[in-house]
């Protein structure tokens, strides 16, 4: 929930401020190798205690929300009447997209790793689907384009509040044996 505004509206704001949709797609092409490598790297470091890893990676993801807001602000500030941008600006946007994707993959992979560890093999994919659906509820918050910066701040405050409130619960869930998650 702490990153919902940035995740769902950033690309729309970039288009609103002059970057063509086609260019956003082209700017994301160099990230394909990163998309292939990141899961392998992330899972090597987060599989032992995935919820603990998630908790410590989450502030990084909240910080990257600020990067997304800065990308939108920079696009608005640096645009010209012809809606053209310099090559260095596009390079910064690619770096921003890479940071956003890395943070999304890092927290997503730790969540999926935890769900895979606690899923009951007797039920199969149904349990995994249920856990994924529940975890996605906070990430699919509908936001509007008009109050982008206000929503970024509200999302960040919600994310920080979640971290404070849920710290003990995350630690407790991580300590539960895998048998505690099985159906009886």
C-alpha positions in Angstrom: 0.0 0.0 0.0 2.9 2.3 0.7 3.9 2.3 -3.0 0.5 2.1 -4.7 0.4 5.7 -5.9 3.8 5.6 -7.5 3.3 2.1 -8.9 0.0 2.9 -10.6 0.3 6.5 -11.7 3.9 7.3 -12.5 3.8 6.2 -16.1 0.5 8.1 -16.6 2.0 11.3 -15.3 5.1 10.9 -17.5 2.8 10.7 -20.5 0.8 13.7 -19.3 4.0 15.7 -19.0 5.2 14.9 -22.5 6.9 11.5 -22.8 5.1 9.5 -25.4 3.8 6.1 -24.5 5.9 4.5 -27.2 9.0 6.1 -25.7 8.2 4.7 -22.3 8.0 1.3 -23.8 11.3 1.8 -25.6 12.9 3.2 -22.4 12.0 -0.1 -20.6 13.6 -2.3 -23.3 17.1 -2.1 -21.8 15.7 -3.4 -18.5 14.9 -6.9 -20.0 18.3 -8.4 -19.1 17.8 -7.0 -15.6 14.4 -8.7 -15.4 16.0 -12.0 -16.3 18.9 -11.7 -13.7 17.1 -10.1 -10.7 15.1 -13.1 -9.6 18.2 -15.3 -9.5 20.1 -12.7 -7.5 17.3 -11.8 -5.1 16.4 -15.4 -4.3 20.0 -16.3 -3.5 19.9 -13.8 -0.6 16.3 -13.9 0.6 15.2 -17.5 0.8 16.3 -18.4 4.4 14.1 -15.8 6.1 12.0 -14.2 3.4 9.7 -12.1 5.6 12.6 -10.7 7.5 14.2 -9.9 4.2 11.0 -8.3 3.0 10.8 -6.1 6.1 14.3 -4.8 5.7 13.9 -4.3 1.9 10.6 -2.4 2.3 12.2 0.9 3.3 14.2 0.7 0.1 11.0 0.3 -1.8 9.5 3.3 0.0 12.5 5.4 -0.9 12.2 4.4 -4.5 8.6 5.8 -4.4 10.3 9.2 -3.9 12.5 8.5 -7.0 9.3 7.9 -9.0 7.9 11.2 -7.8 11.2 12.9 -8.6 11.0 11.4 -12.2 7.6 12.9 -12.6 8.7 16.3 -11.2 11.8 16.3 -13.4 9.7 15.5 -16.5 7.4 18.4 -15.7 10.2 20.8 -15.0 12.5 19.9 -17.9 9.9 19.6 -20.7 9.9 22.1 -23.5 7.1 23.4 -25.6 7.9 20.7 -28.2 7.8 18.1 -25.5 11.4 17.0 -26.3 13.9 15.8 -23.8 17.7 15.3 -23.8 19.4 12.0 -24.1 20.8 12.4 -20.6 17.3 12.9 -19.3 16.2 9.7 -20.9 19.2 7.9 -19.4 18.1 9.1 -15.9 14.6 7.9 -16.6 16.0 4.4 -17.5 18.0 4.4 -14.2 14.8 5.4 -12.4 12.8 2.6 -14.0 15.6 0.2 -13.1 15.5 1.2 -9.5 11.7 0.9 -9.3 11.8 -2.5 -11.0 14.6 -3.7 -8.6 12.7 -2.6 -5.6 9.5 -4.2 -6.9 11.2 -7.5 -7.7 13.1 -7.5 -4.3 9.9 -7.2 -2.2 7.8 -9.3 -4.6 10.3 -12.2 -4.7 10.6 -12.3 -0.9 6.8 -12.4 -0.6 6.5 -15.2 -3.1 9.3 -17.1 -1.5 7.6 -17.0 1.9 4.3 -18.1 0.3 6.0 -21.0 -1.5 7.6 -22.1 1.8 4.3 -22.1 3.7 2.0 -23.4 1.0 0.5 -26.7 1.9 1.6 -29.3 -0.8 -1.7 -31.2 -0.2 -3.7 -28.4 -1.6 -1.3 -27.4 -4.3 -1.6 -24.2 -6.2 -4.9 -23.2 -4.6 -3.3 -22.1 -1.4 -0.6 -20.2 -3.2 -3.2 -18.4 -5.3 -5.2 -17.5 -2.2 -2.0 -16.1 -0.5 -1.1 -14.1 -3.6 -4.6 -12.7 -3.9 -4.6 -11.5 -0.3 -1.1 -10.0 -0.6 -2.1 -8.1 -3.8 -5.1 -6.4 -2.1 -3.0 -3.6 -0.7 -1.0 -3.2 -3.9 -4.1 -2.6 -6.2 -5.3 0.6 -4.5 -7.0 2.8 -7.1 -5.5 6.3 -7.2 -6.2 9.3 -9.3 -3.7 11.4 -11.4 -4.7 14.8 -10.0 -3.3 14.5 -6.5 -0.2 12.6 -7.4 2.2 14.2 -5.0 -0.3 14.2 -2.1 -1.0 10.5 -2.8 2.7 9.8 -2.8 3.1 11.4 0.7 0.0 9.6 2.0 1.2 6.2 0.6 4.6 6.8 2.2 3.1 7.6 5.5 0.9 4.5 5.3 4.0 2.4 4.4 6.0 3.7 7.3 3.0 3.2 9.7 2.7 -0.4 8.4 6.4 -1.0 9.2 6.0 0.2 12.8 2.8 -1.6 13.4 3.7 -4.9 11.8 7.3 -5.3 12.9 6.5 -7.8 15.7 3.9 -9.7 13.5 6.5 -10.1 10.7 9.0 -11.5 13.2 6.4 -13.8 14.7 5.2 -15.1 11.3 8.8 -15.8 10.2 9.5 -17.8 13.4 6.4 -20.1 12.8 7.4 -23.7 11.8 6.2 -24.7 8.3 3.9 -27.3 9.9 1.9 -24.4 11.5 0.8 -23.4 8.0 -0.5 -26.9 6.9 -4.1 -27.8 6.7 -5.2 -30.4 9.3 
